[in-house]
Every structure is written in C-alpha cells, then in structure tokens.
Amino acid sequence: MRALVVTAVAAEADSVTTGLTPHPDTPGPEPRTLPGRYLIHRRDLPGIAFDVLVGGVGPAAAAAGTATALALAEYSLVVSAGIGGGFAPAAPLGSLVVADAIVAADLGAETPDGFLDVTELGFGHSVHLPPAELAARAAEATGALLAPVLTVSTVTGTAARAAALAARHPMAGAEAMEGFGVAEAAAAHGLPVLEIRAVSNAVGPRDRAAWRIGDALTALADGFRVLGPVLANWGERHEHPHR
C-alpha cells in the first residue's frame, strides 16, 4: 500500500516524517522535487509506503499540490495532516483530532437569514466523509478526538466567529485550512481520504502567547508513530490503487 500525506508547510512534514522514521539514527532518503517545486519525502514501513508532500497553505494550494502528486504516482489513500485550532473544551492544546467529516465551513454565501453552504445553494457539496472504520481506528490508536474538522480560508480570530462556527457545526473538533482541498483532489481521483490535526491553539481570539505550536508538532509526530500499522492493516483489506 502507498499513502500520500499532505501537509501545508515544511515543519508539519518534518513532524510527520519523524513519526514515520522507525530508526531516527538512519533517516530515509532526501526529499525529491515534483513539478511545481513541491517537496515530497518518502518513508517505508512494513506493509505501507508513505509519500509526505509539502502542498502549501490554504485549500486551493492543498488541492493543487495533492492533484499534482496523484497524477504522477499510484496511491491507495490520501491523508491531510498538520496542526490547527481546536474547539474548546473538546480539543485542548496538544491533543489530536481525527476527522469523521471534512467540512468546507466558509464556502458558500452570507444571506439575511444567515450563512448558506454550497450544498444548500445547489452548487455542489461541502462535506467529504473519510472511511468510517479507518477514521475510528485511527482515532482510537492515537487517542484522538473523532469529530468533524472544518476547513476555512480565513483562520478564526474572534470570539464572534468562533461562536458562529460552533453554532453551525456544534460537533466540530478543529479547524484548519487544507483538509477540504486535499479531499477534493482525492475524490477527483476516486481515493479515500483521512484528516488528522494536532491542536496548537484554541479557535477564537488570536492570542499568540497562548499558542503551543511546538507541542502540537510533537503530538503530530507521536500520532504518526502509531498510525503506520493502522493504515497498513486497513490497506491490506481495502487497497484501491489509482494512477
């Protein structure tokens, strides 16, 4: 099985590859560059190979980077991974959230009656669903919260916006900027998708002094240390390669 893991920035990719490196004293091969200057790291574990892509920030960049990688190699699974904001108190700083739904939370229209997503507008869909069994197993193995992860183009920075998102998505565990873009590209190639987020800050007013980016990156690495066997086991039973 071969899985593509898509992160936004190099620091996230480094955490993922650290978690996927069984023997840190003997790291894997140097990253290679795909067309468009996308960096991709390769890590091989028993039963599964991982390509870790630095795809860029935001849903558009994430979709473009993911689609580029998927057009150039065969994969069985796509994973969106990185840090993000957590909805308190369900997702505290340093915790992990595995998505049971990947939601485009601000793709739609504001109306006098409130926000309408693209599904309600009749222009498409606003949710991708990871395989339920895989998401549940990943959450159990990593100790993560299993909950919807919201994709936003503008990170929440006020209490009012946090409250509005929580009201529209009361079960949400985290927000980030790339998951839906990764999921759109995966769906276009007929591939299943998973999203995992490590919480670096609370969704709400931007208080940089309270952010715990280092702790979140460590949690992301720890999560991928145990995810490898889970994904390999799932892949043995559900392998679905695509070129």
LINDA-V648658 format. One line per field, one symbol per residue. ss: DSSP state (2 for helix, 1 for strand, 0 for the rest). phi: phi as a letter, one per 30 degrees, with the letter a starting at -180 (. if undefined). burial: + if it has 9 or more other C-alpha atoms within 8 Angstrom, else -. Layout:
BEGIN
ss=???
phi=???
burial=???
END
This chain:
BEGIN
ss=011111100222222222200000000000011100011111111001111111000022222222222222001011111111110000000001111111110001111001111222200000110002222222222200111111100000002222222222000001110022222222220001111111111100000222002222222222222222222222222200010
phi=.bcccccdbddddddddddccdbedbdddddccceiiddbccbcbeiacccccccjcjdddddddddddddcadbcabbcblcadcddcdbdeidcbcdcaccddbclbdbecjdcdddddickbbbccdeddddddddddciddcadcccbdbddbbddddddddddbdcdcabacbedddddddddcicdbbbbbcdcaddkedbddcdbdddddddddddddcdedddddddecbebdbc
burial=+++++++++--++-+++++++------------+---++++++-+-+++++++++++++-++++++++++---++++++++++++++---+++++++++++++++-++-------++++-+----++++++--++++++-++-+++++++++---+++--++--++-----++++++++++++++++---++++++++++++++------+++-++++++++++++++++++++++--+-++-
END
